Amino acid sequence: MDAINCTRSDENLAALCSMYAAGNHIDTKGYRRHEVKRGLRNADGTGVLAGLTQIGNVLGYYVQDGERYPMPGRLFFRGINVEELVNGFMSEDRFGYEETVYLLLFGELPTEAQMQAFHDIMDEYREMPRRFTEDMILAAPSRDVMNKLARSVMAMYSYDPDPENNSYTEQMRKALHLIARCPTLVAHAFAAKKHYYDNESLVLHRPKAGLTIAENFLHAVRPDNQFTKEEARLLDLCMVLHAEHGGGNNSAFACRVLSSSGTDIYSSIAAAVGSLKGPRHGGANMKVMEQFDMLEARIRDWKDEDEISANLRLIANKEIGDGSGLIYGVGHAIYTLSDPRAVLLKRFVRSVAESKGMTDELDLFEAVERLAPAVLNSHRDENRVYCANVDMYSGLVYKMLGIPVELYTPLFAMARMAGWCAHRIEEICNANKIIRPAYKNITKARPFTPLSER
């Protein structure tokens, strides 16, 4: 009987879906006729101006006489060029993520004394609430770590003695707790996934005082706790480059939209996590690696550029890959000539590839970066400037570090937690107006029909 009911339900659902598809299609011509800015983008591809921010700035082109012109990409955190920030802590053989968090949240680079005090706060705030892992993560494990992270962030509300307090001090306290705890949340969610869905042993590690966030993540996610300084430094660099990307990116904007309603920080940050999970946003790094796994299996000679281009054309023609026609890791909504995050990663990744015996694979990635623009322009009959984006190389870095693919996007979220919290606090402290764009209704008015006459 259950099987019969299930079949009937499926048939009914299919019929309902067919009705929905027939009655809810919107002709794309209507968007042009009503001058709808789809994706909140202007006709020239620039973003609709929705607010003001002092946190991050993304530059990928300049506009002159109403025309867009390509330029090398630049990324700024609180007015400081990220390249200068990275060169600063790397040249002094320091970790940089905590310094970046401080800059994004408080607006200034810390002194040595301020940095030490900040490390002390983060050490104190890393500790998870009592029985949180048992009750909130192990009791309801998820196949997807991002979904579990979003649920865990929401669950933190229940452990906060004053969750609705939106004062500056309380918002900062909550934000620092989320940033400090995120590595453990991700590591424990992954451990639960491996145990309950992959039939592996359950191994949980507590955070360790005195370690940076990057070090604590590697300590927590590896069964033997072991990692090298080079590995931790490379992960730290990835986290700095992923920490913030302006208020207009989808997840930061989602966070600001919810924050504008006056809701709690946990709801706002959970929404950002859900946004980042999407393959058009943070989930793209996983799609990059899936695509390269396919290419590595198909291409016989990784040095043969003709063979590489031929396979890229098959992807663009939707003949292989996921059918989207996208070459993941190539192209960006804002960056044109270059993505500074990808440029910085490439600068440091070669030495790691050599130590890991992965130079041939890195060469293949660089070949795709070099050949893909011509393939895409030929396929789309256009002359657009394409560059490798950060997803092209961040996934490869994680692979070099031996990090499972299921953790690529959660790592992005772990890093971006700083930027989200900064945008959350800026929104509630300054905007004081709920974000509410308009949707034009294009349904014609019609009379109600009695049930007996339908």
N, C-alpha and C positions, 0 to 999 in steps of 0.2 A: 504493500500500500504506500509506504514512504517513497519508493522509487517511482510509482505512478504519479503521486502528487508532485514530486520533484519535476517529472517530465512535463506535467501540465503547467506547472509554474513557469518552467523555462519557456514553453510555447507562448504562454500569456505575456511573459516579459518581452519576448522577441516581437510579438505583435505590438505591444506598447511602444517599444523602441522604434519600430518602423513608423508608427504614427508620429512619434516625436520628431524623427528625422524629416518626415514630409512637411510637418507644420512649423518647424523652427529654423529652417535654412534661411540665412540672410545673404542676399546677393552682395558681393564685394563692391559692385558699382554704387550701392547705397552709401558705403563709407565715403567714397569720393564725392558723391552728390551732396552729402550733408557735412562735408569737410571734417569728418571724424579723424582725430589723430590717433590712429591705431597704435597700440603699445605705448601710448603717451609720447609719441614721436612726431616731430614736425615733418613736413613733406621732404625736407632735405636730409632727413635721418637724424637730426639733432634732437635731443630730449626736450620735452615741454618743461619750461621752468616752473617748478612746483614749490620751491622753498629756498631758504638760505642756510648755509652751513659754514662752520669754521674748521671742520674736522678733516675732510679729505678732498683732494682735487685731482681730477683725471683729465689729462690733455692728450689728444691724439690727432688733432687737426686745427687749423686756424681758418677763420672766415674773413674774406676780403671781397667787398662789393657784392655781398650776398652769395658768394661761391665758397665751397669748402675746398681747402687745399691740404694735402697730406703733410705730416711732420713726424719726426721721431717722438714716440710716446714718452710722456713724463707723468709721474705719480708723486703727489705731495701729501704728507701727513702734517697737519697743522702748519702748513707753509714751508716745511722742510722737504727737499727733494729726497725721495726714498733712496736713490743711489748714494747720496751723501751720508744718509743715516746708516746704510749697510756698510759702506766703506769705513765709516767711523768705528763701529764696534768690531768689524772683522779685522781691521788693521791693528786694533788693540787686543786681539785674541780674546774677545768677550762674547758672551751670548747677548742677543739683542732683543728678544721678544718682550721680556719684562719692561725694558726701557721703552719699547714701542707702546706697550699698554699704558704706561705712565704718561707718555706724550699724548696719546689719543684721548685719554680720560681727563687729564688735568691741563693740557694745553702747553706745557713746557717740558723741556728735557730735565731730568732730575740731576741733582748734585750727587756726589758719592754717598753722603749721609742720607739723603732722601731715598736713594736707590736701596741702601741697606735696610732702611725702615720699611720700604715697600716690600722687599723680599721677606721680611719678618711677618708682615701682615699676610702675605700670600701663603707662607708656611702655616700660619694659624688657621687660615680660611680653607685650606685644602681638605681638612678632615670632613668626612661625610657625616650627615646626621645619623644618629643611632638607628641601626637596622634598616637603613634606606636601601642598601643593596639587596638584602634579603626580601624586604616587603615590596619594593617597587621595581626591581630589575629581575631578580631570580624568580619571583612569584608569577611574573607575566613576561617571559622572554619574547623577543621578536626576531624574526628572520632578518629584518633590516635594522641596522644599527642607528640609522638616522631617525627612523620612527621611534625607536626606543629612547634616543636622546631627546626628541621633542616631548615625549611623555614624561621623561625624567625631569626635564626643566619645568614642566607644568606641575609635577608632583612636589617640587621644592616649595611651592606655595603653602602646602600643608604643614611644612616644617618651619615656616617663618612665623615668629610670634607676632609680627605686625606687617602682613603682606600687602595691605592696601595703602601703606604710608608712602606718599609720593614726595616727601621732603627730599632736598638735595642730599643730605647726609644719609638718609635711609636708602635712597636709590643707589648711591655710591657703594654702600655696604653690600647691598644685594648684588650689584654688578660684580664686585670683586669676588664674592662667594661663587658666582656662576663661572667666572673666568678661572678661578683657582680649582674648582671641582670638576670642570669639564673633562680633563684628561682621564680622571678616574671613572666618570660616568661612561665615557666612550669605551674605555678598556673593560669595564665590568659588563657593559652591554654586549661587547664582542665575545667575552668569555662565556656569557650565558648562551649566546647564539651558537657558539661552537659546541657547548656541552649538550644543549637540548635539541639542536637540529642537526649537528654534524657528528654526534655520538663520541665526542672527545672528552677527555678529563677536564674537570672544572678547576681552573687555577685562577685565584684572585690575589692581587697584591694591593697593599695599602700604599698611599702616597708616602714619600720619604722626604723628611725635612732637609733643607740644604740643597736640594736639586732644583734646577730650573723646570719650567713647564715642559719643555721639549725632553729633558732628561727624565722627568717623572713619567711622561707618556711611554717612552721606551722601556723604562723600568717596570711599568704596570702591564704593558701588553706582551712582553716577552716572558715566557715561563721561567727562564733562568735569571731574569733581571739584568742580563749582561748587554752592554752596548759600548761602543768606542766614542771617544770625544769627537772624532771626525763625523761619525754618524749623527750625534746629537747636534753638532754645529750645523750640519746640512739641514736637518729637520727644523732647527731654530730659524734658519734663513728662510725656509719655505713658509713658516708661520708668520714671520715679519712681512713677507711679500703678500700674504693672504689676509693680513689683519684688517685691512680697510680698503674700500674702493669707491668712496663717494656716496652721497645720499640717494643717488638715482638708481643704483643697482637694485635688482628685484628684491633681494632679501632685506636690504637696509630700508628700502621704501616700504616693504610690508611691515617691518618693525615700526616705522614712523607712522604709518596709517593706523595701526592698532593703538600706538601710544597716544595719538591725537584724540582718541576717544576717551582717554582717561583711565584705561584699564591698567591692570597690574603689569609689572615688568616681566613676570613669568609667562603671561599670555603673549606679550609682544615678542619676546625672544623665541618662544616656541613657534610662533608664526614664521619668524625668520628662518628657523631650522627647516621647517616644512618647505619654504620657498627654495632654499639652497639645495634641497634633495633633488629638485627637478633636473633632467638631463640638459635643459637649455640654460641651466645656471651652474651650480656647483657639481652636479652629477656628470658634467661633461668630462671630467678627468677620468672617470671610469669608462666612458664611451671611447675616449682616446685609446686607452689600453686594450679594450675589446677590439677596436679596429686594427691596432698594430699587431695584436696576436694573430688576427686573420691574415694581414699582409705578410707577416713573417712566415706563416705556413704556406702561403701561395707563391711568394716570390722566391725563385730558385737561386738567383744571384743578387744579393743585397747591394752590390756595387753597380748593377746594370740599371742606369737611369731610364732607358727605354722601357724596360720591364716594369719598373716602379711607376712610371707615368701611365703605362697601359692599365695597370691595376687601379690607379687613382681615377682614370676615366671611367672604369667600370663602376666605381663607387659613386661618382657624380651622375652616372646614367641610371643609378638605382638597381644595377644588375647584381651587385654583391654588397655585403654589409647589412645594415639594418633597414635599408630601403628608403632612408631619408634623403639621400643624395648629398649629405653633408660630409665633408672631410673634417672630422673632429680635430680640434687643436689648431685650426687655421681660420683666421678671420676674427674680428672683434667689432662690437657695436661702435666703439669710440676710437680705438687705436688703429692707425693706418700703416705707417712705415714700420713701426715696431711696438711691441708690448714691453715696457721696461722690466717687468717682472720676469718675462721669459729671457730677456737679455741677461739679467743678473744671474738667473739660475744657470744658464749655459756657461757663464764665466767660471763657475765653480764645479760644474758637474763633470767636466772632462777628466779631472784628476781622480774623481771617485770612480768613474767608469773604467779607468785604467786599472785601479786597484781591485775592482770587482770582475775584471775580465769581460766587460760589456761595451767595449769601444765599437765593435761592429754594429751593435744595436743602436748605439748613439749615432753612428754614421748614417744609419737608415732613417732615423728620426730627422736628422739634418737634411737628408736628401728629400724627404717628403716636404719639409718646410720650404725647401728651395724650389721644388717642382710643382707643388699644389697650386700656387697662384695662376700659373699659365693654364693648367688644366681647368680650373674653375672659370676663368675668364673666357676660355674657348667654348666651354660647355654652355655658359650663360650668355654668350655673345655680348660681353661687356668689357670694360677696361678699368676694373676696380683694383685698388691697392689692397693686397692681403698680407698679413703678417702672422707669424706663429704667436698664439696666445699662451698664457701661463699654463693652461691645461696640457699643452703639448709636452712640456718637460716636467711638470710637477708629478704626474703619474709615473714617469720614468724614474724620477728621484726616489719615489716611494718604493718602486720595485727594486731599485738598487739597495734600499735599506731593508729589504725583506719584509715589507709591510704588506699584508694581504689586501687585495683589491677592495674588499668590503669596507675597509677603513679609509679609503682615499677621500671620499666626500666627508665623513665624520672628522677627519683631520682638518679639512677646509673649515668646517664649522667650528672646531676647537680654536683655530686661529682667528676666525672672523668674529668670535664672541666679543672681542675687544671693540671692534668697530661698531657692532650692533649696540652694545651697551652705551657707547659714546653717543650714537645717534638717538637712542632712547632718551637719555638724560637731556640732550640738547633740545629734543622735541618737546618734552613736558615742561622744560624750564622757559621756553621762549615762544612757542607757536600759539598756544592757548586757543586754537581753532581746529575743529574736527575736519579732517580731510574728506571732502565729498565731491568728487568729479561728477559730471552729468553723463547720462546715457539717454539718447533720444529714442523715444518709443515710436516705432514705425508701423504698429498694428492699427488697422482701421477700426473705428467704433462699430459695434454690431449689437443687435438686441439679444436679450436672453431668450433661449428656447426651452419651453417646458419639457420635462423628461419624456412625456408621452408622445411628443412630436419630433423627437430626435431620431 
